[in-house]
């Protein structure tokens, strides 16, 4: 061993060790080389975790076996091309996005140059100049390049044309959005595999993702303060001002949610409908660790919180279809929130006709237990029903703590698990941002789009009585009255008297219809509301975006 320490290869390995020098020097030559090979390509944050876990084993064989297996898992999770971007900041991602967009443009130029020399134009062409076989081959080339970064390429559909897909992959902003998402999710998936997301480490999501999200929100706020929208009358507002006034503001979002929930509860009481609080959780294969101990769950199959949310969405789709077949109608709200290891579960405040309650419960139980329903704890935990007792409090009050926890943590002494409520809400917000999980969803009738549009106008002079009554209900914030006037809680959307109004965008300078940037199809936007043939425009101005920060600079 003494001769090895004095050899050139030993000195080289010591220098390679960097801050891990002491650790590497404690290993045999064979183990040093093995560990280096397994972890040196990972980010230093990952290396630190792996080394701590490696050192926790009592025997080298067990440590090396663990390291071999976990490294293989991480290599499968992380596309090689994004390993170096593990902790990339916004400025670095912007540079990378610009470089990748340029690379895709170069691939197109190379392909077109080659095709000019080698391929005769076909009779079928896109935009009159690019042969179909040529542009399809180019699409395949660019999608292969995009896939190398773990990014799903744009899929051709009614909404996305072939040329539009090519444009997207050559656009910096498209690359930036995709890189942000894939890196955030791959990074969090790696940290979940390394046991960094659970009740003992980072609850709901990793500490790293929380820190990154707080930095990102600070940058977003500065951007909103620097961007202004200006209308044709030269009236201007910063995007930060507008964000504070609409449901992007957590306080406003919470207030609107509580108003709508209270409105549904009022209707339920008037109609003598049953109030249920329903909780649905995922099978154990979605859970990375145990709640109490934080120990790894051997049944976990590598699923991410995104996968778990998709499972719940699919389950609810099956439930809805069965409810429709049985002509069982429900209304209320759904809240998706993370359990300690980031796995989502759903809380639902459901209102239903009294005589259909038990049948509804049976349907939920059937689909909730259809997968692994015989595993330990499934019967007790997979789905739970609580009858709301109005003598002990309101249904809205029952779910209020879940809304607060998932919005801003305000007015809570602690979160549901006993931790700091504000910190918990920050972690939940980072979690939902990372995985793209929709936290709140309305179940049943009542168009919130129409509700919001009507609240944009102060009055509707000269309109018919029905229109005015519905507007007045929305204007004074009475969700119960609004829903009732719109046809009731069981009224289908296409049968409601007032519908959202979507119209083509017009270029005020030329009078021509505007087209979407990527796909060059007529651009449609929300402009107001419509009752029968009567249209009310609630969005009367044309706005342009200006960068106040750039002007100041």
N, C-alpha and C positions, 0 to 999 in steps of 0.2 A: 504493500500500500504506500510505503514511503517513496519508492521509486516512481510510482504513478504520480504522486503529488508534485514531483520535481520534473516531470516530463513536459515536452512542448504541448501535447494535446490537453494536459491538465490545465496548463496556464491559459490555453485558448478557451476551454470550457468555463474557467473562472471568470474570464472577461465577458463571455457571453451571458453569464448569470446575472449581471447587473444588480438590481436590488434583491434578487433571489440568490446572490452568491453563497451565502451561508447555507441555504437549503441545498443547493447543488453540491456543495463541497461535502455535505453529510452523506451523499449517496455514493454507491460504487460506480465505476466507470460505465458499466453496462446499464445501470439504472439511469445515470445522467443522460446518456445518449437516448435512451428510450423516452424519458420524460420530455426532453427537448423536442424530439420528433413529434410527440403527441400534442404539445401545447404551445410551441413557440409561435405558431402562426395566428393564435388568438390574441384578442385585445388584452392589454395588461390587466384590466379589471377581471376578465374571465380567468386569466392565469392565476391571479391571486386567490380566487375562490377555489380553483382546482387544486392548487398547492395546499391550501388549508385542509381540504377534504382528503387529499393524498396523505397528509401527515396524520390524519385521524386513524389510519389503519395500523394494526399492531404488527403485521407481517408484510414484507415487500411484495410477495406474490399477490396478496389480496389487494394491496394498493395499486399495483400495476394492472391487475385485472379490471379494477374499477376504472382506472384512468383510460384504459384501452376502450372499454365499453362506452363511457360517457363522451370521450372524444369522437367516437364514431357517431353517436347521437347528435352531437353539436355540429359536426361536419355535414350531417344530413339536413340539419335545420338551416344552416347558413350558406347561401350561395357564395362561392369563393370570391366573386367580384365585389361583394359588399362587406367582407370581413374587415377591411381597412376603414370602413365607414361606421363602425360600431358606435362611436360617440361623436359623429360629425355634427357640428353646429350648423346654424342656418346659413351662414355665409359660405361655408364649405359645400353644403348641399347645393346651393345656388350655382356655384362654380362647376360642380359635378354635373348638374342638370344641363347647364349650358353646353358643356363638353360632349355629353351623350347625345343631345339634340343635334349638335354639329356633326357628330359621328354618323347619325342616321341620315342626315342630308348628304353626307359624303358617300354613304353606301348607295343612296339613290342615284347620285351622279355617276358613280362607277358602273352601276347596273345599266343606266341609260346609255352610257358611252359604249359599253359592251354590246348592248342590244342593237344600237345603231349599226354596229359593224357586223353583227352575227345574225340578227333576227329581222326578217322582213315584216313590216307592219301588217297586221291582220285587218280584215274588213270590219271587225268589231273593236271599237276603241272606247276609252273612257275620256270624256271631255274632248273627243275628236282628235287626240294626238298620241295617247299612250295605248298600245295594243293590250287587249285583255290578258293574254298569257304573260305579257311582260309585267304588268302591274300586279298580277297575282303572285308571280315569282318574287317581285320586290317585297310584297307584303310578307311572304314567308321568310325572306331574308331578315327583314326588320323585326318580326316577331321572335325569331331565333335569337337575335341580339338582345332584345328586351327581356326575354326569358332568362338569359344569363344573369340578370340582376334580381331574380326572384319576382319580377313584375309580370302580372297578367296583361297581355297585349289587348288592345280594344277589339271586341268581337263584332263582326259584321252583322247588322240587324236592320230592322226598319228604321231605327233612329240613327244608326251609324253606317255611313257609306264606306265603300272600299277606299276611295280617295280621302275621305274624312279620317279614316283610321291611319292612313299614311301620314297625313298632316299632323295628327296628334303625336305620333312617335318622333316627329321632327320639331316638336315645340318644347321650348324650355319649361314653360309653366306646367305642361302635362308631366314632364319628367320630374319636376320638383314635387308635385303633389304625390306622385307614385312613389318616389324615393322616400319621402317623409313617412308614408304609411308603411311601406314594406320594411324599412329599417326599424321603425318603432315596434312593429309586431314581431319581427324576427328577434330583435334584441330582448323583448320581454319574454318570448317563448324560450330563449336560451336561459334566461334568469329563472324562469319557472322550472326548467329541467335541472338547474343547479340548486334548487331548493330555497330560492330567495324570495318566494311569494307565499306566505302562510302566516298563521297567527303568531309565530315566534320570530319571524324575520320582517317582511314587509307586507302588511295586511292589505288585501285587495289587489295591490300591484307592487312592483319593486320600488325601493327608495329611489333608484336611479330614474325610473320613469316619472315619478312624482317630481323630482328636481328638474328633469328635462321639460316637463309640462309647464311648470311655473315659469321657467325661463322663456319658453315659447309664448305663453300668455302675455308676459311682459313685452316681448317683441311685437306681438299682435296689437297690443294696446297702443304702443308708440306708432305703429303703422296706421292704425285707425285715426289717431290724432293728426297725422300728417296728410291723410287723404280727405278731400272734400268733394261733395257733389254740388254742382251748380246747375240751376234750371235756366229756362229761356228768359226769365226776368232778372237773371244774375243774383238770385237769392242762393245763398250757400250754407251748407251745414257740414260739419266734420262727421266722418263715419262713426267716430267715438260718441258724439252727441246722439246720433240716431240709435246706436247700439244700446245706449243707456235708457232710451225711451221705449224700446220694443222688448219682445220676449227673449232676446239675447241676454238681457239683464236678469240675473238669477232671481232677484226680488220680484220683478214683473212676471217672470215665468211661474214662480211659485204662487203668486197671488191669482193669476189666471187659472192655474190648475185647481186651486182650492175653490175658486168661484164656480167652476164647472162641476166639480165633485159635489159641492153643496147643492147646486141646482138639480143634479141627478137625484140626490137624496130627497130633496123636497118633492120631486115628482113621484119617487118610489113610495113615500109616505101617503101622498094623495091617492095613489092607485092601489095602496095596500100590497105592494110588492115586497118580496123577501129580500133581506140584505145579507150577503155572505162575504166573508173575507177568506179568499182562497190562496194557498201557497203551493207552488209546484217547484220541485227540485229535480236535478238531473241524476241519472244512474251513477254509481260509484266510479265507473270507468272515466268519467270526466274530471274527477277530483284528484289533484296531484298529491295532497298531503292530508293527514288527519287533523281535525280542528284542535283538539286538546293538546296533543303531544307535538304536533308539527312534524311527525315522522312521515316518511314516504308511504304512499298508498300503493301496495303491490298490484292493485287492479287498474291503476291508471294506465291508459293506452296512448298517452302523449297528446291527447286532445287539448286544444287551447280554449280560452274563454269564448273566442269567436265561434269555434265548433260547437260549444255547449249552447250558445245563443241560437245557432241554426237548428240544433236539436229541439229546443223549446218552441221556436217558430214553427217547425214542421209538426210538432205535437199539437200545437194550438190550431193549425190549419186542419188537421184531422178532426179535432174536436168540433171546430166550426162547421165542417162539412156534415158531421153526424147531427149536430144541433139543427142544421137546416133541414136534413131529412126528417127529423122528428118534429119539426116546426116548433122548436124551443127557441125563444128569443130572449137575449140578455143585453144588458147595457151596463156601463161603468167605466173603470179605468184599470190599466195594468202598469205596474212599476217593476222594472228589471233592475236588480241590484246585485252586487258581488257578494259571495260568501268569502270567508277569510282567505282562501287560496285563489281568488279571482273567478271562480266558477259562478256564473250567474244563476240566480233563481228568481222566480216571479211571484209577486204579491198582486192579487187582483181583488178589487172591490167590485162585486157583482150584484146587480139588482135583477130579480127574476120573479115571474108569477109564482105565487105560493104553491100551486098544485104541480108545478114542473120542477121543484127544487130537488127532490130525491133522484129524479131521472137525470138531471144535470150532474149531480154528484157521481152517479154511477158511470156516466160517460167519461168524465174527467178521470176517475179512478182507473177505468179500463185502459185508456191510452197512456196514462202516467205509469202504469205497472206493466205495460205490454213488453217492454224491454227489461230483462233482468229483474222481473218482478218478484222472483223468489230469493233474491240475495238478502243477506242480513240487513235489517233496518228499513227495507223498502216499504213494507206495509205501514210502518210508523212515520216515515219521513218523506216519502216520495210526493205525497199530496196531503194537504191538511185543510179542513173546513172549519170555520168558526161562524156561528150565527151571531149577527149583530143584535145586541140587546139595547134598545133605545132608552130603557130605564137607567142604564149605566153609562150612557154617553152616545154621541152621534157616530154614524158610520164615517163621516168625513174626518172627525177627530181621531178615529181609530187608525186611519191611514196617514194622518198628517205627519207623524214622526218619520214615516218612511219617505214622504215627499221632502221634508226638511233635510233629512240625512243626505238625500241624493241631489239636492239643489245647492244649499249653502250652509247647512248646519245651524242656521239661526234659531234662537229660542229653544235650544236643546241643552240641557245640562251635560249630557254625554251622548255618544252615539249608542246604537242598540247593543253593541258589544261591550259597552262600558268605557270606551276610549274618548278622547277629546273630539267633540262634535265637529268643530271647524276643520281640524286636521283630517278627520274621517271624510268629510265632504270633499276636501281637496284630493284625497286619494281616490275617491269614487269618481270624481271628475276626470282625473288623469287616466283611470281605468277605462271609462267609457270613451274618452277621446282616442286612446290607443287602439281599442278593439272595434271602434265604430258601432257601439251598441246603443240602440235607441232606448232611452230610459223610461219614457212615459208614452203611453198609447191609449187613446180613447177607444172604447168598445161601444158600438151602437150609434144611434142617430145623432144628428146635430152637427151641422157643418161649421167647424171652427174657422174655415176660410171666409165664409159668408159673415160670420160673427165679427171677425176682425175687420173686414172691409167695411161693413156698416158702421163700425165704431170710428172709422176714419172721417166720416162726414157728420156735421153737426145737425143737419135737418134735411128733410126731403120735401120741399115745397111743391105742391101741385101733384103729388103722387096719390095713388088710390089708398083707401083706408087700410087694407091688409098690409101693403108695403110699409106704411107709416107705423103701424102697430109693431111690426117685427123690428123695424129700425129702432123704435123707442125702447123696446125690450133689450136690444143689444146695447144701445147707448147708455142705459142706466145700469147695465151689468147684471141683468136678471137672466141667467142661463135657463132656468126652469121655464120662464114665460117664453123665452126665445124658442126653445125646443118645442114647446107645446104649440106655438103659433106656426112653426115650420112643419107641423104634421104629427108631432108626438115622437116618443122615444123609439117606436117601432116602424116609423116611416122610412121607406127606402130613399136613398139619395136622389135618384132620378125622378122621384115623385114629390119632392119638397118644392114649395112654391118659388123660393128664391135660389138661384144657382150662381156659382162663380162665373164671371164673364171673362173669356180669353179672346184676345184679338191679335191680328197681325201687327207687328211693329212697322211703323212708317218712318222713313228718313225725312225729317222736316225740311231739310235743305233741298232735296231732289224730288220729294213726293213719291219715291219708289219704296216698295216693300223691302224691309231689311231681311237679310239672310244670315243664318248661323255661320260662324267663322269657319268651322271645320267641314261641315257637310253641305253647306250652301243650299239649305232648304229654308223655306219661309219661316221667319222667327215669330213665335207665338208667346205672348206674355199675359199675365193677369192684369186686367184693366179696371175691373169693378164687379158689379153684380147685375143679375137679370131676372125679372119677373115676367114670365110670358115673353112677349116681344118688346117689353119695356126695358131699356138699358140705363143703368146709372153708372157713370164713370167716376170712380173714386180716386184714380191715379191720373190727375189732370196735367201733370207737368212732365216734360222731357228733361232728363238729367244727364250731365256729363261728369266724368271723374277727373279730378285734378290733384296733383301731388304738391301740397303746400310746402312740404319739407324740401323738395327738389328746388322750388322757387327760392326758398330762403337760402339754400346752399349756394 
